[in-house]
Amino acid sequence: MEVQAIVAASVFIGVIAIIMFEWLHLTVAALLGALILVFAHIMTLGEAIGYISRSYATLALFFGVMVLVRAFEPTKIFEYLATQMVLIAKGSGKLLLLGIVAITTPICAVLPNATTVMLLAPLIPPIAQEIGVDFVPLLILMVFVANSAGLLTLVGDPATFIVGDSINITFTEYLQRLSLGGAIAIITVVAMLPFLFSKIWQTKFENLDQLPHPQINHPRVLAVGGIIVLFVLVFFVIGEEVFPIPIPPAAVALLGATLALLLAHQTKIDTVHNILRDVDWSTLLFFMSIFVLIGGLEKTGVVSSLSQILAFILGKNIALGAILLIFVVGILSSVVPNIPLVVAMVPLLKEYLVNVGYVGQEVLSNSFSGQFPPEVLPLFYAMMFGATLGGNGTLVGASSNIVAAGISEQHGKVISFKTFLQYGLPLMGMQLLASALYMIVFHLL
């Protein structure tokens, strides 16, 4: 078993290193790592699929939202919003930056941040070039807002949803307990705009009359689509609270996606084949592979060993643990993609709580649907904030960062690691500090 533990840990670290240094595409790296565990007889293929099935809720949510968003692409609503953002700014760099914050924030509160960046980021370079400004800082700002706004709701960021799902927190409970922390993260971005983006903040744009004015296509379809999206949002909030049998967000997202496919098919604005072809299957496969890699760490006892070390360092001091987690997970998340990081940390935290006697062994079961003691929840909240905001630190910290960098390169400019770091490091530091103060005041005192 010791040899198997060494192999599982080595494969996991190797995959993370390959992703960090971009030696291979992240999906290929993760899939290769998962298959090494199977071929090295650390787990069977059946066990690997079992570890994937444990995270069905995360996969179903992402798939549902991806389909829902893609189905309404032919209406040109996202292009229309981007142009309106510039026109409303009326030539003011200050208003343009605030407009990016204002448009990106509500969308990222309900859609995974990487999905939002995929939709909105391609619109920034052409518009920026029309008004004569460098689009790289605007793309970086959009990423900062997307990552930060993911903390506003349970479904806004993959890392937030994975942690929330692990402690059985509902959409409404999240709004009541943690959305304020997400708002503070956005306010921190706004407060730093004049310093981080000073050149654009002070700029006045001309030639606004020459901007392209995209029109919304299929307005009636968009109106019905708006009703579908509203239905999804309402059921995100009430689905687990109102009905005798709770309806989780993942099921709501899948129903919304199915209704969107039905609408697209019946109105002929697009084909079901085209919509499903454009789903980001690469990201879904990456998640599945990462769940298998973490399963290898669990099965071989690596997670258990690390949790015992954590118990030795922290003892029963939850407050100290929560503050340390914000900064440690935040710094780790700036160099390790936050999804594999939280997938690895969740079982480790659960094992730690069992070891120090706060909870029983039942919480380690996949089918555990009960509630954790309120006094231990700050540990999980801290992990959400650290993992999500740490993604703003470097170019490899979050999937939305990589998406924006790819779009920038397609338009002729490379966002280097150093360029991103100049913006990201100061913001990450301020956001982690603000989150630590928020945790102390609202969850630890």
PyMOL commands that set and color helices and strands:
alter all, ss='L'
color gray80, all
select helices_A, chain A and resi 2-20+26-39+45-53+56-71+73-75+77-89+93-110+113-130+135-149+158-166+171-196+198-201+208-210+219-238+249-267+272-277+281-299+302-314+318-335+338-355+361-364+374-390+399-410+417-444
alter helices_A, ss='H'
color red, helices_A
deselect
rebuild
show_as cartoon
